[in-house]
């Protein structure tokens, strides 16, 4: 259970709120690169952290994200003309470049130099991983670009799908830490010979246990990028212990928990707040090798991990308005939920937790909710510290974001924070060839 005051801090993301200001200290994906397909293409509406903006790509291919309204008379810039290295308001012709500078003010008699005193609010951007990233914080505190591994991978190695979700970002982010829910919500329940359930499996056929992990074996450790979950295997050999380090939470809204993957394929779930009651989900896959046509077809077709979208939109076909197209016959005889796939099942429970913002004063947590409790604590501490003038350290450690899950074997009794340090060391930047990741030993041999 969480107090109403703490729940308010964690869920409100408007400018001036503790969590809203924390999010504004990080680079965040705002949209897909494909939404601005070429120079001077049509502008696109963008809403993040409760702010309305317009994105455009200028004549040189540079991306600009500016306030949604012209500073002259608040006319909507979405209807503007994107031409000759700037976005021109159609009301009185004022024109602005990607940095927010006014480059033309045709209805003004105050003199040519007056336009130099007028700017439209603009935000720094960069493109990486097929996404356009935005920084919405103070201009004198712009952090380095994050160093996620997928930003180095060639286009053929990655796939990303964007869709909107009608609930607060925290509803979904906490789902990443919800230990054991996959054994119920995402299971496939078949009918056995006696009419009862024969087995419970995930979408890839992996058997799942509904017996929760002993909380004494699992802990959550703070890192330079956020947190990781650490599972201690109960079996030991020769006085040694095995720790499995995974389920990373990269501040402020990136995670990789629970997704199914082929060897060498890595997941990333990104949940960026649109406002207090909506967020945009970037569901990402990247690989050390080019993704196969079969894998890409399955991802684009939805399959077990990607929702089907309403054509021409970024909204799922299965949504709150149609009860996620739940099939009660399917639920009785085929799978546990009666719904389409993993993300749809998640949407059904996350968008309906007593409203778009979950009322955490009315919940009953148990020991297996350790990850949720500690994730809240870490976010809450960082937001309140920033409100007191203490800047977050995570965006200033971009190399720490190059984390991969791993396993380490240590002497029994080694403190967990010490034991897992080899896994937490940032993966060095990698090079790619036509067939995929180039092994560093091969590079040395070639030299």
Buried (B, 14 or more C-beta within 10 A) or exposed (E): EBEEEBBBBBBBBBEEBBBBBBBBBBBBBBBBBEBBEEBBEEBBEBBBBBBBBBBBBBEEEBBBBBBBBBBBEEBBBBEBBBEEBBBBBBBBBBBBBBBBBBBBBEEBEEEEEEBEEBBBBBBBBBBBBBBBBBBBBEEEEEBEBBBBBBBBBEEBBBBBBBBBBBBBBBBBBBBBBBBBBBBBBBBBBEEEEEEEEEEBBBBEEEEBEEEEBEEEEBBBBBBBBBBBBBBBEEEEEEEEBBBBBBBBBBBBBBBBBBBBEEEEBBBBBBBBBBBBBBBBBBBBBBBBBBBEEEBBEBBEEBBBBBBBBEEEEBBBBBBBEEEBBBBEEBBEEBBBBBBBBBBBBBBBBBBBBEEBBBEBEEEEEEEBBBBBBBBBBBBBEBBBBBBEEEBBEBBEBBBBBBBBBBEBBBEEEBEBEEBBEEBBBBEEEBEBEEEBBBEEEEEEEEE
